[in-house]
Amino acid sequence: AGLGDGTVALLDPVDRAEIARLRGHSAAVAQVVSAPFGLVSAGNDLQVVLWSTDPSGRLPLLQWRHHEKMNWLASVENRLIVAGLGNE
C-alpha cells in the first residue's frame, strides 16, 4: 500500500499486518504495482522506484524521475506502463 508519508507498506495478505516499510519517496506514493521483475511504486515526488525483493535489504534498485506526476502504473508481461496527467 502506498502511503501519504512517501513510504510503501508491505502487508501480510492474510491478517493485513505490516511486514515491512519501504522508504525511497519524498512525497506521497500514488501507485504500487507488483510486476514480474519486482515491486514498483510511483509517487507525487515525480519518481518511479523499482524495489529490491531481498527481504534483508528492501532498498530501491532503480529510481527514475519524470517531468510530471504519474498517476497510473500497470504491468503487462515484462513491461511497465506508466501514465501521468497528460498536461503537456
C-alpha positions, -999 to +999 in steps of 0.1 A: +000+000+000+013+035-009+011+060+019+010+097+023+043+099+041+062+087+010+065+051+021+052+018+008+038-006+034+041-044+027+012-062+043+006-098+051-022-110+027-040-130+054-041-108+085-031-075+068-004-068+094+025-047+082+056-068+073+079-041+062+081-004+052+099+007+020+114+042+022+125+060-010+100+086-020+100+122-007+062+127-012+030+106-011+030+073-030+002+073-056+005+039-071+021+005-064+022-025-087+037-060-085+055-069-117+074-100-128+106-080-123+098-066-089+076-042-069+073-008-085+059+025-069+051+059-083+050+090-061+040+126-061+077+133-060+077+125-098+097+093-092+091+057-102+110+033-079+118-004-086+123-021-052+146-050-043+128-082-034+155-092-010+139-092+025+171-083+042+175-050+023+144-038+006+163-009-010+155+009-042+172-008-071+163+019-096+148+053-093+135+071-124+124+108-123+098+121-147+087+156-156+051+152-143+033+133-116+025+097-126-010+085-117-012+050-131+011+020-132+004-013-150+025-044-156+019-063-189+041-093-194+076-080-187+068-043-194+058-015-171+033+011-184+034+045-167+008+072-173+007+107-160-018+135-162-010+144-198-009+181-192+019+186-217 
